[in-house]
Structures are given as structure tokens and as C-alpha cells.
Amino acid sequence: MAKKPSKAARIKKLKGQKPGLYRNINLKKLGAGKKRKPGEKAPSRPTDADFKRAAKTAKKPTKKKGGATTKKKAGGYRRKK
């Protein structure tokens, strides 16, 4: 059984390839991208103050009133004729 290449080896191999969409996607999946710091220029990562400001305007969750159930029946959903 062949040994799986390490994360660092996979990143190095991808960085050696020519730039392209799938190269960038795979590098992001491996976490090889530059990490953003809070408050960094656009596109910026949200700061703690941003989360506090957003919490003030967030809607409160509402309780669901009784009504039609969404459980799937044994026969599946059927269209009314």
C-alpha cells in the first residue's frame, strides 16, 4: 500500500503548477492561502465590534405556530389532484 504524501508535499506540488482555477481551489482546501487578520483591508475578516453591531439588528427567532406537519409519510409526498 502506497503511503499518502504529506500535506506540505501536496502544497509544494500544487505551487509548482501553473496558475489556474483548480490549482487555487485545491490550495484553499489544503489551507495554504494567506490567513486574514481581523480588521484587515477589503475583503476584511469581521472584528469583534462587527459581530456586536450585527447582534443589535439581528431578528429574534420566532416560535412556530401549529399547522401542517413536514414529516414525510411512508408512501412519500403525493400531489393533490
N, C-alpha and C positions, 0 to 999 in steps of 0.2 A: 504494500500500500504506500503510495507516494505521500510525502509529507507536505502539508499545506504551507505555502510561502507566508512569511510573517507580514504583518500589516505594513511595516516600514519598507519591506521589499516590494510589496504591491504598489505603494505610493511612489517609490522610486521608479518603478517600471512605467507607471502612468505618466509621471512628469517627463519621462524621456520621449513620450509620444508627441506627435504634432497636435497643436491646439484644436479642439473641436467640442461639440456639444456633449457627446457621450463620455469623453475624457473628463470634462468638467463635472458631469453628473456623478461619475464613479469616484472622482476625488472628493466630492462633497459627501458621498456615502461613507467614505473611509475617514472623514473628519480631517482632511488635510488642508482645508481652507483656513484663512486667517480669521480668528475669532474677533467679534466686535466687542468693544468696551462700552459700558453704559455712558450715554450722552455723546457718543462719537458722531461725527458728521454723517449726513444722509447716505444711505439708509441707516438710521441710528437704532441702536438697541434701546428699548424703553428703560427709563430710570425709575427709581422707587417713587419719585414725585409724580411721574406719569401714571403709575398704577393707582396712586391715591386719588389723583384728579379724575381718573376714569371711574373709580368706585363711587364717586359722588353722583354721577349721572347714570349709573347702571340701573336697569329695571330690576325690581324685586321679583323673585319667582312667584307665580300665582298658583293657587290650588286649582286642580282640575275639578270641574263640576261633573256630576253623574251624567251619563249619556251612553252612546254606543260604545261597545267594547271593541278593542282592537285585536283580541285574541283570535288566532287562526283556528278555524274549526277543522275537525278530522277530514272532512271532504274538501277542504280548501275554500277559497272565496268563490262565490258564484255571482254572475251578473244577473241582475233582475231583468225580467222580460216585460 
